[in-house]
């Protein structure tokens, strides 16, 4: 069972804890289909969403998750945060602690920021993405989506394609998928694959068509230009030609592959519009499951069971 105060990363979780989160999320999906999509489970609890990087899917899904569970939900954006005035993250943690919230959902550009806040304050902390380090809730969303459509995760061949070097989603998915028994292959230009990444129990491939040949699921990643301080490939057009997923590249495959993407998607670069809108695309399923996973985490961390 999941009995942690915080969720700071996938790397620290056991397989049993991941399974408990997925099982809880599956039970919460029923609530999302009701005419009145609300339960009183976390009434009286306070959830603060503190996002210091742009976000649509993660921030809104955490807000909806809190409100579905009847928690008091507050959103703080970078422009309204005192961090813009020079306040340190440690001082902000102490300030928020004085207001006695129950949980902070933190996204920050600095790797390790949620870990620092968790050390400095008594409230619970969920990592909603810290720099290029981890994005644990997205990895859990992806696990739930794969399990729903494939019936299992163990022994599946999963390809992660794109900017692995700068992607927190890739790192969390590597930890999550390998823990659950999947075989993970990383595909991308040599300049966007971290050195020694094979030590995490994955394989690498530079050729897209060769890499996806025997895969069950492809997880696409966008090119994270905001985190790049130099040019890692000749041009966007060249990247799209070599690593963009199109129907033509999928036609020779012996079995149907499911396509996933954490969003936001860049149509015409990492994914062709025809693929993004095809029945094999699970992108919107991931969005739906995002609410269920985040409901499950708020419930489990804040003691909803008791």
FENTAFEN-V168046 format. One record per helix or strand. SS is the DSSP state (2 for helix, 1 for strand). FROM is the first residue (numbers start at 1). TO is the last residue. If there is no record, write none. Layout:
SS,FROM,TO  SS,FROM,TO
This chain:
1,7,7  2,15,28  2,31,33  1,46,51  2,57,68  1,72,77  2,78,80  2,82,85  2,89,98  1,103,108  2,113,120  1,124,130  1,134,134  2,136,150  1,157,161  2,168,179  1,183,187  2,190,192  2,197,200  1,203,205  2,208,211  1,217,220  2,225,227  2,236,243  1,245,245  2,247,251  1,258,261  1,267,267  1,271,271  2,273,276  1,281,281  2,283,301
